[in-house]
């Protein structure tokens, strides 16, 4: 395929995205994305929200109310939008994203960031073992098949503070009781990301020129470089033992003050999926997290795929700073209030 340059754009069109719609603007990840987009000063942002919704929206953005049972309201809300960002919880109705994708195509939206924030769903082995994986892949194929928009998947691994400060079914930590479950030996590294870094990553991505300049030697990244593919970012590449070392530094405690046990990663995975098959949805959490710690490296996309942090101009973050955030949320009981 020939490299796109600014001369391939339709006459009179801009080489930058201006209008951005977002679903989930007030959510945990969505609000960070909105904040980062606003900070660029380059975008008009519209929150797509349900009719009758009462959740306050971030200031500085427009709001469009929609009725998912009436597709015409979705199309109307997405008219003249250059990009659509979809952030939703895993329990959102599966047809909700499909309706948004169809409406975006009808409205002529050129770029879609689907609900792909998380583990590497281009990894077939990983997706085959985690039930929602195939569904996530289906959305990207659906966008391509409609032939109007290009998609960009944002692979960021697990949210670091949410996962560290949550239940032991995630990263194995129980802060109120100073207990840690190490999966196998606790030495398998995975790629993880903070909410602020993903927010900045999305904002920087959508601030790129759509195509490269006419200078063929230009090495500057452009949005079209990421069309119909995954963008890979990470704040940290850490094992459980790395996390524990950070916890000890932040809490100023000795490892002897913690109760440390071990459990096989594959055994944890099987236990979680057995619970899920039995109707316990919480089993998916245990299974999904455990699967990403398998020794095949599936959870470490920084190695298997490489990172786009530098292309997006992302800063380096301090592990202990975010470990402290996770511990505070765990001890205050707010780590499970994310949405």
C-alpha positions as a Python dict, from the first residue, in 0.01 Angstrom:
ca = {
    (1, 'X'): (0, 0, 0),
    (2, 'X'): (134, 343, -92),
    (3, 'X'): (226, 567, 197),
    (4, 'X'): (-39, 833, 256),
    (5, 'X'): (69, 1196, 255),
    (6, 'X'): (-120, 1518, 305),
    (7, 'X'): (-164, 1546, -72),
    (8, 'X'): (-392, 1238, -70),
    (9, 'X'): (-654, 1411, 144),
    (10, 'X'): (-970, 1541, -23),
    (11, 'X'): (-938, 1900, -140),
    (12, 'X'): (-1015, 2151, 134),
    (13, 'X'): (-1016, 1895, 417),
    (14, 'X'): (-817, 1935, 735),
    (15, 'X'): (-524, 1711, 817),
    (16, 'X'): (-621, 1703, 1184),
    (17, 'X'): (-915, 1566, 1380),
    (18, 'X'): (-1127, 1838, 1535),
    (19, 'X'): (-1458, 1693, 1656),
    (20, 'X'): (-1446, 1398, 1895),
    (21, 'X'): (-1744, 1213, 2045),
    (22, 'X'): (-1700, 991, 2348),
    (23, 'X'): (-1923, 733, 2512),
    (24, 'X'): (-1848, 698, 2883),
    (25, 'X'): (-1711, 1050, 2931),
    (26, 'X'): (-1779, 1043, 3305),
    (27, 'X'): (-1641, 694, 3360),
    (28, 'X'): (-1311, 616, 3526),
    (29, 'X'): (-1109, 591, 3206),
    (30, 'X'): (-1335, 823, 3007),
    (31, 'X'): (-1289, 1120, 3236),
    (32, 'X'): (-911, 1093, 3205),
    (33, 'X'): (-942, 1084, 2826),
    (34, 'X'): (-1169, 1389, 2827),
    (35, 'X'): (-934, 1578, 3060),
    (36, 'X'): (-636, 1504, 2836),
    (37, 'X'): (-825, 1597, 2518),
    (38, 'X'): (-933, 1927, 2671),
    (39, 'X'): (-574, 1999, 2774),
    (40, 'X'): (-460, 1988, 2411),
    (41, 'X'): (-697, 2272, 2318),
    (42, 'X'): (-733, 2110, 1975),
    (43, 'X'): (-1067, 1934, 1996),
    (44, 'X'): (-1440, 1993, 2031),
    (45, 'X'): (-1563, 1714, 2257),
    (46, 'X'): (-1915, 1573, 2271),
    (47, 'X'): (-2032, 1327, 2535),
    (48, 'X'): (-2282, 1071, 2408),
    (49, 'X'): (-2511, 976, 2695),
    (50, 'X'): (-2849, 811, 2744),
    (51, 'X'): (-3168, 1010, 2759),
    (52, 'X'): (-3266, 1049, 3122),
    (53, 'X'): (-2911, 1003, 3243),
    (54, 'X'): (-2828, 1212, 3549),
    (55, 'X'): (-2453, 1155, 3581),
    (56, 'X'): (-2273, 1492, 3573),
    (57, 'X'): (-2052, 1539, 3268),
    (58, 'X'): (-1707, 1700, 3276),
    (59, 'X'): (-1715, 2074, 3214),
    (60, 'X'): (-1598, 2212, 2881),
    (61, 'X'): (-1773, 1955, 2663),
    (62, 'X'): (-2104, 1931, 2477),
    (63, 'X'): (-2363, 1665, 2556),
    (64, 'X'): (-2583, 1470, 2316),
    (65, 'X'): (-2864, 1259, 2464),
    (66, 'X'): (-2946, 939, 2275),
    (67, 'X'): (-3195, 653, 2288),
    (68, 'X'): (-3028, 322, 2201),
    (69, 'X'): (-3366, 180, 2098),
    (70, 'X'): (-3389, 456, 1836),
    (71, 'X'): (-3083, 437, 1606),
    (72, 'X'): (-3167, 768, 1442),
    (73, 'X'): (-3077, 950, 1765),
    (74, 'X'): (-2731, 790, 1756),
    (75, 'X'): (-2678, 891, 1394),
    (76, 'X'): (-2789, 1246, 1467),
    (77, 'X'): (-2555, 1271, 1766),
    (78, 'X'): (-2261, 1151, 1557),
    (79, 'X'): (-2311, 1375, 1256),
    (80, 'X'): (-2003, 1589, 1181),
    (81, 'X'): (-1789, 1397, 1429),
    (82, 'X'): (-1440, 1304, 1311),
    (83, 'X'): (-1379, 1037, 1574),
    (84, 'X'): (-1577, 825, 1819),
    (85, 'X'): (-1425, 690, 2141),
    (86, 'X'): (-1616, 410, 2314),
    (87, 'X'): (-1544, 333, 2680),
    (88, 'X'): (-1788, 99, 2852),
    (89, 'X'): (-1787, -153, 3134),
    (90, 'X'): (-1764, -522, 3049),
    (91, 'X'): (-2126, -568, 3159),
    (92, 'X'): (-2265, -312, 2913),
    (93, 'X'): (-2523, -464, 2674),
    (94, 'X'): (-2323, -626, 2391),
    (95, 'X'): (-2547, -473, 2123),
    (96, 'X'): (-2478, -121, 2251),
    (97, 'X'): (-2138, -101, 2087),
    (98, 'X'): (-2273, -260, 1768),
    (99, 'X'): (-2541, 9, 1747),
    (100, 'X'): (-2280, 280, 1793),
    (101, 'X'): (-2061, 134, 1520),
    (102, 'X'): (-2352, 119, 1276),
    (103, 'X'): (-2456, 473, 1360),
    (104, 'X'): (-2099, 598, 1320),
    (105, 'X'): (-2083, 447, 972),
    (106, 'X'): (-2414, 602, 873),
    (107, 'X'): (-2300, 939, 1011),
    (108, 'X'): (-1970, 919, 824),
    (109, 'X'): (-1740, 910, 1127),
    (110, 'X'): (-1392, 834, 994),
    (111, 'X'): (-1222, 703, 1310),
    (112, 'X'): (-1345, 478, 1589),
    (113, 'X'): (-1162, 381, 1906),
    (114, 'X'): (-1378, 83, 2012),
    (115, 'X'): (-1403, -54, 2363),
    (116, 'X'): (-1060, -217, 2328),
    (117, 'X'): (-885, -71, 2632),
    (118, 'X'): (-721, -367, 2803),
    (119, 'X'): (-537, -687, 2724),
    (120, 'X'): (-404, -770, 2378),
    (121, 'X'): (-707, -898, 2188),
    (122, 'X'): (-496, -953, 1878),
    (123, 'X'): (-340, -1245, 2067),
    (124, 'X'): (-553, -1539, 1951),
    (125, 'X'): (-435, -1781, 2218),
    (126, 'X'): (-514, -1531, 2491),
    (127, 'X'): (-855, -1447, 2345),
    (128, 'X'): (-950, -1811, 2302),
    (129, 'X'): (-894, -1859, 2674),
    (130, 'X'): (-1078, -1544, 2785),
    (131, 'X'): (-1441, -1550, 2680),
    (132, 'X'): (-1498, -1185, 2580),
    (133, 'X'): (-1189, -1185, 2357),
    (134, 'X'): (-1362, -1313, 2046),
    (135, 'X'): (-1637, -1058, 2095),
    (136, 'X'): (-1384, -775, 2105),
    (137, 'X'): (-1226, -898, 1784),
    (138, 'X'): (-1573, -912, 1626),
    (139, 'X'): (-1625, -540, 1675),
    (140, 'X'): (-1309, -444, 1488),
    (141, 'X'): (-1401, -675, 1200),
    (142, 'X'): (-1747, -524, 1195),
    (143, 'X'): (-1606, -174, 1158),
    (144, 'X'): (-1389, -287, 867),
    (145, 'X'): (-1677, -468, 698),
    (146, 'X'): (-1894, -158, 703),
    (147, 'X'): (-1619, 12, 502),
    (148, 'X'): (-1661, 368, 634),
    (149, 'X'): (-1450, 408, 947),
    (150, 'X'): (-1105, 296, 1051),
    (151, 'X'): (-1058, 156, 1400),
    (152, 'X'): (-772, 189, 1646),
    (153, 'X'): (-752, -53, 1938),
    (154, 'X'): (-579, 74, 2252),
    (155, 'X'): (-391, -211, 2419),
    (156, 'X'): (-282, -98, 2764),
    (157, 'X'): (-292, -413, 2974),
    (158, 'X'): (-456, -398, 3314),
    (159, 'X'): (-520, -70, 3493),
    (160, 'X'): (-245, -63, 3755),
    (161, 'X'): (-409, 112, 4051),
    (162, 'X'): (-745, -57, 3999),
    (163, 'X'): (-584, -401, 3978),
    (164, 'X'): (-333, -362, 4259),
    (165, 'X'): (-581, -207, 4499),
    (166, 'X'): (-868, -441, 4418),
    (167, 'X'): (-946, -788, 4544),
    (168, 'X'): (-681, -1064, 4556),
    (169, 'X'): (-851, -1210, 4247),
    (170, 'X'): (-668, -940, 4049),
    (171, 'X'): (-301, -898, 4141),
    (172, 'X'): (-318, -1111, 4455),
    (173, 'X'): (-283, -832, 4712),
    (174, 'X'): (-494, -795, 5028),
    (175, 'X'): (-381, -465, 5180),
    (176, 'X'): (-608, -448, 5486),
    (177, 'X'): (-469, -783, 5604),
    (178, 'X'): (-118, -746, 5460),
    (179, 'X'): (-142, -1064, 5258),
    (180, 'X'): (-10, -1148, 4911),
    (181, 'X'): (-72, -1450, 4690),
    (182, 'X'): (213, -1500, 4444),
    (183, 'X'): (116, -1670, 4121),
    (184, 'X'): (375, -1944, 4073),
    (185, 'X'): (690, -1763, 4193),
    (186, 'X'): (556, -1414, 4128),
    (187, 'X'): (827, -1337, 3873),
    (188, 'X'): (627, -1323, 3546),
    (189, 'X'): (626, -961, 3418),
    (190, 'X'): (320, -807, 3257),
    (191, 'X'): (250, -469, 3097),
    (192, 'X'): (24, -238, 3299),
    (193, 'X'): (-95, 118, 3252),
    (194, 'X'): (-234, 404, 3460),
    (195, 'X'): (-552, 593, 3379),
    (196, 'X'): (-370, 925, 3323),
    (197, 'X'): (-126, 771, 3074),
    (198, 'X'): (-406, 622, 2866),
    (199, 'X'): (-587, 955, 2871),
    (200, 'X'): (-277, 1132, 2746),
    (201, 'X'): (-211, 855, 2495),
    (202, 'X'): (-555, 887, 2337),
    (203, 'X'): (-531, 1267, 2331),
    (204, 'X'): (-185, 1262, 2174),
    (205, 'X'): (-295, 999, 1921),
    (206, 'X'): (-593, 1206, 1808),
    (207, 'X'): (-374, 1516, 1793),
    (208, 'X'): (-145, 1362, 1531),
    (209, 'X'): (-179, 1474, 1170),
    (210, 'X'): (-405, 1235, 984),
    (211, 'X'): (-143, 1173, 715),
    (212, 'X'): (228, 1243, 679),
    (213, 'X'): (365, 1559, 526),
    (214, 'X'): (483, 1566, 166),
    (215, 'X'): (840, 1522, 288),
    (216, 'X'): (901, 1154, 218),
    (217, 'X'): (1184, 1152, 471),
    (218, 'X'): (952, 1262, 750),
    (219, 'X'): (960, 1019, 1043),
    (220, 'X'): (681, 1194, 1231),
    (221, 'X'): (398, 961, 1329),
    (222, 'X'): (54, 1019, 1183),
    (223, 'X'): (-291, 886, 1266),
    (224, 'X'): (-307, 679, 949),
    (225, 'X'): (-10, 476, 1075),
    (226, 'X'): (-251, 329, 1330),
    (227, 'X'): (-550, 273, 1102),
    (228, 'X'): (-714, -69, 1155),
    (229, 'X'): (-450, -183, 1398),
    (230, 'X'): (-367, -181, 1765),
    (231, 'X'): (-178, 89, 1948),
    (232, 'X'): (33, -50, 2233),
    (233, 'X'): (116, 149, 2545),
    (234, 'X'): (230, 73, 2898),
    (235, 'X'): (324, 266, 3208),
    (236, 'X'): (521, -16, 3367),
    (237, 'X'): (638, -371, 3301),
    (238, 'X'): (626, -541, 3639),
    (239, 'X'): (602, -877, 3807),
    (240, 'X'): (419, -937, 4134),
    (241, 'X'): (752, -928, 4312),
    (242, 'X'): (824, -588, 4156),
    (243, 'X'): (486, -472, 4283),
    (244, 'X'): (561, -611, 4628),
    (245, 'X'): (896, -432, 4638),
    (246, 'X'): (715, -108, 4553),
    (247, 'X'): (455, -176, 4822),
    (248, 'X'): (728, -230, 5082),
    (249, 'X'): (892, 100, 4987),
    (250, 'X'): (565, 292, 4999),
    (251, 'X'): (441, 140, 5325),
    (252, 'X'): (787, 137, 5482),
    (253, 'X'): (728, -219, 5595),
    (254, 'X'): (946, -529, 5594),
    (255, 'X'): (853, -835, 5392),
    (256, 'X'): (840, -1026, 5721),
    (257, 'X'): (536, -821, 5814),
    (258, 'X'): (340, -971, 5525),
    (259, 'X'): (183, -1315, 5488),
    (260, 'X'): (296, -1449, 5151),
    (261, 'X'): (153, -1763, 4994),
    (262, 'X'): (181, -1913, 4647),
    (263, 'X'): (-65, -2062, 4401),
    (264, 'X'): (-15, -2204, 4053),
    (265, 'X'): (-118, -1958, 3783),
    (266, 'X'): (-284, -2224, 3570),
    (267, 'X'): (-470, -2361, 3870),
    (268, 'X'): (-602, -2012, 3945),
    (269, 'X'): (-711, -1974, 3584),
    (270, 'X'): (-896, -2306, 3581),
    (271, 'X'): (-1063, -2224, 3912),
    (272, 'X'): (-1184, -1893, 3778),
    (273, 'X'): (-1320, -2034, 3453),
    (274, 'X'): (-1494, -2318, 3640),
    (275, 'X'): (-1668, -2055, 3852),
    (276, 'X'): (-1765, -1864, 3539),
    (277, 'X'): (-1907, -2172, 3369),
    (278, 'X'): (-2111, -2229, 3684),
    (279, 'X'): (-2272, -1888, 3648),
    (280, 'X'): (-2044, -1690, 3881),
    (281, 'X'): (-1942, -1389, 3670),
    (282, 'X'): (-1673, -1298, 3923),
    (283, 'X'): (-1489, -1607, 3805),
    (284, 'X'): (-1406, -1419, 3485),
    (285, 'X'): (-1197, -1173, 3685),
    (286, 'X'): (-993, -1449, 3845),
    (287, 'X'): (-955, -1635, 3517),
    (288, 'X'): (-873, -1330, 3305),
    (289, 'X'): (-608, -1194, 3540),
    (290, 'X'): (-450, -1534, 3594),
    (291, 'X'): (-436, -1603, 3221),
    (292, 'X'): (-236, -1284, 3161),
    (293, 'X'): (30, -1407, 3405),
    (294, 'X'): (91, -1730, 3211),
    (295, 'X'): (462, -1787, 3136),
    (296, 'X'): (392, -1760, 2762),
    (297, 'X'): (424, -1382, 2803),
    (298, 'X'): (73, -1306, 2675),
    (299, 'X'): (33, -1033, 2934),
    (300, 'X'): (354, -854, 2840),
    (301, 'X'): (274, -678, 2514),
    (302, 'X'): (575, -451, 2559),
    (303, 'X'): (785, -752, 2456),
    (304, 'X'): (549, -940, 2225),
    (305, 'X'): (437, -633, 2028),
    (306, 'X'): (656, -340, 2125),
    (307, 'X'): (532, -7, 2259),
    (308, 'X'): (410, 308, 2087),
    (309, 'X'): (483, 528, 2391),
    (310, 'X'): (761, 717, 2217),
    (311, 'X'): (557, 777, 1901),
    (312, 'X'): (283, 926, 2117),
    (313, 'X'): (521, 1136, 2324),
    (314, 'X'): (418, 972, 2651),
    (315, 'X'): (603, 1054, 2974),
    (316, 'X'): (770, 806, 3205),
    (317, 'X'): (581, 756, 3529),
    (318, 'X'): (686, 671, 3883),
    (319, 'X'): (579, 324, 3996),
    (320, 'X'): (576, 406, 4367),
    (321, 'X'): (354, 709, 4312),
    (322, 'X'): (78, 494, 4165),
    (323, 'X'): (136, 209, 4410),
    (324, 'X'): (59, 460, 4683),
    (325, 'X'): (-263, 558, 4507),
    (326, 'X'): (-366, 192, 4484),
    (327, 'X'): (-298, 129, 4853),
    (328, 'X'): (-497, 434, 4961),
    (329, 'X'): (-791, 327, 4747),
    (330, 'X'): (-774, -27, 4881),
    (331, 'X'): (-770, 85, 5244),
    (332, 'X'): (-1050, 338, 5189),
    (333, 'X'): (-1266, 87, 5003),
    (334, 'X'): (-1285, 296, 4686),
    (335, 'X'): (-1088, 67, 4454),
    (336, 'X'): (-1405, -118, 4346),
    (337, 'X'): (-1610, 196, 4288),
    (338, 'X'): (-1468, 250, 3937),
    (339, 'X'): (-1709, 249, 3644),
}
